């Protein structure tokens, strides 16, 4: 589905340099179609992304609908435009969110 495809694209976009400069782990709690727990690890060497809990503790946990997640990563919705009350919750290091935006 679209969520899995999006994580595939993210995994493909990772570079060593990006992982080294970001040093953050993101966990996504997605509701709706293709939802569940997903992660992007930009801390462990090589980086990784996929379904399930991250291999190390997340620095940032974001909760949103899977539809908004896909829109956010396909640039139809700027991440900060997604911070509408009720749609989106975020816990953790906001500075890491900015570095995630650079990758998109």
C-alpha positions as a Markdown table, in Angstrom:
| # | Residue | x | y | z |
|---|---|---|---|---|
| 1 | Unk | 0.0 | 0.0 | 0.0 |
| 2 | Unk | 0.9 | 3.7 | -0.1 |
| 3 | Unk | 2.5 | 3.7 | 3.4 |
| 4 | Unk | 4.8 | 0.8 | 2.6 |
| 5 | Unk | 5.7 | 2.4 | -0.7 |
| 6 | Unk | 6.5 | 5.7 | 1.0 |
| 7 | Unk | 8.8 | 3.9 | 3.5 |
| 8 | Unk | 10.5 | 2.2 | 0.5 |
| 9 | Unk | 11.2 | 5.6 | -1.0 |
| 10 | Unk | 12.5 | 6.9 | 2.4 |
| 11 | Unk | 14.8 | 3.8 | 2.7 |
| 12 | Unk | 16.1 | 4.5 | -0.8 |
| 13 | Unk | 16.8 | 8.1 | -0.1 |
| 14 | Unk | 19.1 | 7.5 | 2.9 |
| 15 | Unk | 22.7 | 8.2 | 2.7 |
| 16 | Unk | 25.5 | 7.6 | 5.3 |
| 17 | Unk | 26.1 | 11.3 | 5.3 |
| 18 | Unk | 22.5 | 12.0 | 6.1 |
| 19 | Unk | 22.4 | 9.5 | 8.9 |
| 20 | Unk | 25.6 | 10.9 | 10.3 |
| 21 | Unk | 24.3 | 14.5 | 10.2 |
| 22 | Unk | 20.8 | 13.7 | 11.6 |
| 23 | Unk | 21.4 | 11.2 | 14.4 |
| 24 | Unk | 17.7 | 10.8 | 15.2 |
| 25 | Unk | 15.2 | 8.0 | 15.3 |
| 26 | Unk | 11.6 | 8.7 | 14.4 |
| 27 | Unk | 8.6 | 6.5 | 15.3 |
| 28 | Unk | 5.3 | 6.9 | 13.5 |
| 29 | Unk | 2.0 | 5.7 | 15.0 |
| 30 | Unk | -0.3 | 5.7 | 12.0 |
| 31 | Unk | -4.0 | 5.2 | 12.1 |
| 32 | Unk | -6.2 | 4.0 | 9.2 |
| 33 | Unk | -5.2 | 2.1 | 6.0 |
| 34 | Unk | -1.7 | 0.6 | 6.3 |
| 35 | Unk | -1.4 | 2.0 | 9.8 |
| 36 | Unk | 0.5 | 0.7 | 12.8 |
| 37 | Unk | 3.9 | 1.4 | 14.1 |
| 38 | Unk | 6.6 | 2.4 | 11.6 |
| 39 | Unk | 10.0 | 3.9 | 12.0 |
| 40 | Unk | 12.9 | 5.8 | 10.4 |
| 41 | Unk | 16.3 | 5.2 | 12.0 |
| 42 | Unk | 18.7 | 7.9 | 11.1 |
| 43 | Unk | 21.1 | 7.1 | 14.0 |
| 44 | Unk | 22.3 | 3.5 | 13.5 |
| 45 | Unk | 25.0 | 3.1 | 10.8 |
| 46 | Unk | 23.5 | 2.8 | 7.4 |
| 47 | Unk | 20.1 | 3.9 | 8.6 |
| 48 | Unk | 16.9 | 1.9 | 8.1 |
| 49 | Unk | 13.2 | 2.4 | 7.8 |
| 50 | Unk | 10.2 | 0.1 | 8.0 |
| 51 | Unk | 7.3 | -1.5 | 9.8 |
| 52 | Unk | 7.5 | -2.1 | 13.6 |
| 53 | Unk | 9.3 | -0.5 | 16.5 |
| 54 | Unk | 12.7 | 1.1 | 15.8 |
| 55 | Unk | 15.8 | -0.9 | 16.8 |
| 56 | Unk | 16.7 | 1.8 | 19.3 |
| 57 | Unk | 14.6 | 4.1 | 21.4 |
| 58 | Unk | 12.8 | 6.8 | 19.3 |
| 59 | Unk | 13.8 | 10.5 | 19.7 |
| 60 | Unk | 10.6 | 11.6 | 18.2 |
| 61 | Unk | 7.2 | 9.9 | 18.1 |
| 62 | Unk | 4.6 | 11.2 | 15.7 |
| 63 | Unk | 1.0 | 10.1 | 15.6 |
| 64 | Unk | -1.2 | 10.8 | 12.6 |
| 65 | Unk | -3.4 | 9.2 | 10.0 |
| 66 | Unk | -1.7 | 7.1 | 7.4 |
| 67 | Unk | -3.2 | 9.3 | 4.7 |
| 68 | Unk | -1.6 | 12.4 | 6.2 |
| 69 | Unk | 1.7 | 10.6 | 6.5 |
| 70 | Unk | 1.7 | 9.7 | 2.8 |
| 71 | Unk | 0.8 | 13.3 | 1.9 |
| 72 | Unk | 3.5 | 14.7 | 4.2 |
| 73 | Unk | 6.2 | 12.6 | 2.4 |
| 74 | Unk | 4.9 | 13.1 | -1.1 |
| 75 | Unk | 5.0 | 16.8 | -0.4 |
| 76 | Unk | 1.3 | 17.4 | -0.7 |
| 77 | Unk | 1.3 | 18.5 | 2.9 |
| 78 | Unk | 4.2 | 20.3 | 4.5 |
| 79 | Unk | 5.0 | 18.7 | 7.8 |
| 80 | Unk | 4.2 | 21.8 | 9.8 |
| 81 | Unk | 0.9 | 22.2 | 8.0 |
| 82 | Unk | 0.0 | 18.9 | 9.4 |
| 83 | Unk | 0.0 | 20.2 | 13.0 |
| 84 | Unk | -3.7 | 20.7 | 13.0 |
| 85 | Unk | -5.3 | 20.1 | 16.3 |
| 86 | Unk | -6.5 | 16.5 | 16.6 |
| 87 | Unk | -4.8 | 15.3 | 13.4 |
| 88 | Unk | -1.3 | 15.2 | 14.6 |
| 89 | Unk | 0.6 | 14.7 | 17.8 |
| 90 | Unk | 4.3 | 14.9 | 18.2 |
| 91 | Unk | 6.5 | 14.1 | 21.2 |
| 92 | Unk | 10.3 | 14.6 | 21.3 |
| 93 | Unk | 13.0 | 16.7 | 19.7 |
| 94 | Unk | 11.5 | 19.4 | 17.3 |
| 95 | Unk | 14.9 | 20.1 | 15.9 |
| 96 | Unk | 15.1 | 16.6 | 14.5 |
| 97 | Unk | 11.8 | 17.2 | 12.7 |
| 98 | Unk | 13.5 | 20.0 | 10.8 |
| 99 | Unk | 16.3 | 17.8 | 9.7 |
| 100 | Unk | 13.8 | 15.2 | 8.6 |
| 101 | Unk | 12.1 | 17.9 | 6.4 |
| 102 | Unk | 15.4 | 18.4 | 4.6 |
| 103 | Unk | 15.4 | 14.8 | 3.5 |
| 104 | Unk | 12.0 | 15.0 | 2.0 |
